[in-house]
Amino acid sequence: MPVYTAVKPATWPDRMTFSPAVRAGELLFISGHTATDENRNIVGVGDIAEQTRCIFRKFDAILKMAGGSFDNIVETTEYFLTLDDYKKTADVRREFFKGPLYPAATGVLVASLIRRDALIEIKATAYFGNGR
């Protein structure tokens, strides 16, 4: 018997072997996402800020499906290919995380990502308990 429930849109392909997010009790684990459109094509090729914005819009939809918002995110992990434009993602974070309280964050420089033309992949954890 599963200890979690999947949070996914009705259009999520059955062939995928993972869920966009899963909820286990008061925690929501959002899978690593790249900047893809509904046809799984990369959005914002060559633009890490636009790719970050696309990923956070996906997170927004997932959080709403789970009954929450960006205020529920307590941790993010970002995997990126280069430091060249990485600082641009901070401005995008401020568009979605309003502060002054920000989630814990980890940035990891990687050699490559699975999706061609993806410059960044982000995953997150959200908390839905009374502690916040």
N, C-alpha and C positions, 0 to 999 in steps of 0.2 A: 504494500500500500504506500503510495507516494507521500512524502512529508511536505510537499509543496504543490502549488497550483501554478500553471503556466499563465502568463499575461501576454496575450498576443492578439493582433487584429484578426478578424475573420479571413482576411486575404492572405494570411501567412501561409506559404506553401507547405503542404504535408511532407514534401520530400526533404525538408530541412531537418537535420538531426539535433537541433537545439531550439530553445525558445528565446524570443527577444528578451524576456525577463521571466523570473519565477519568484513567487511569493512564498515565504516560509515563516509563518507566524507574523511577527511585527516587522520582518525584514523583506525587502524587495531587492533582488540581485538582477541588475540590468546587464545583459551580455555585452561583450565588446561589439561596438558598431562602427562601421565605416560610413562615409557619406555616399549613400546610394539612394536612388529614386525608387519608385514603385516597380520599375522594370529591372532593378538591381544594377543599373548603370551608375558609375561614379559621377557625382555632382561636384562642380568646382575644381576641375582638373587643374593642377598647378597652383591652387589657392588654398593654403592651409586654414585661413580664417573662414572662408566660405564652407570648407569641409567641416570644420568644427561647429559652425552655426547649423549646418544640416543635421549633424549628429545630435546636437542638443534639441533641435526641433523634434527629432524622433523620440528622444528621452521625454520631452514634454508630453507627447501623445501617450507614451507608455505610462507615465506617472498619472495622467488623467484617467486612464483606463483602470488604474489601481486605486483611484480615489485620492490622489495626492498631487503634489507640485514640487517644484525645485527646492522648496523649503524642507522637503523630506530627505533630500540627498545628504548623506553624511560623509561620503567618501567617493573619490574618483581615481581612476588610473588611466593615464594617457600614454599610448605607445606612439612614438613619432620617429620619422626617418632622419631628420636633420635639425640642427639647432638654428639654421639660417633664418627662418621666419617663425620659429616656435613662439617667440614673445608676442606675436599677433594674436595668439589664442587667448591670452590674458584679457584682452579687450572684449573678446567674444564671451568669455566666462562672466564678465561683469554685466553683460546684457541679460544673462539668465540667472545668475546668482547675485542677488541685489545687495548683499552685505548688510551690516558690517560683519555678520557671521558668515564665514565661508566653510565649505566642507574640507575635510582632510584631502590631500591630493598627492599623488605620486606620478612623476614623469619618467618614462623609460625610453631611452634611445635604442632603437632596434635596427638591424641591418635591412630588414624587409618586412612587408606585411603581405598577407595572403592575396588581397585584392590589388590588382594592377592599378596604378595611378592613385591609390589611396596614400595620403600623406600622414594620416593620423587615424588611430582607432582608440575609442574611449569606452570604458566600462564604469559602472557605478553601483553603489549600494545605497538604498534608501531605508529609513527607519520610520515606522508608522505607529510607534508607541506614544506614551504620554510624556516621555522624558524631554521633549523639545518644546 
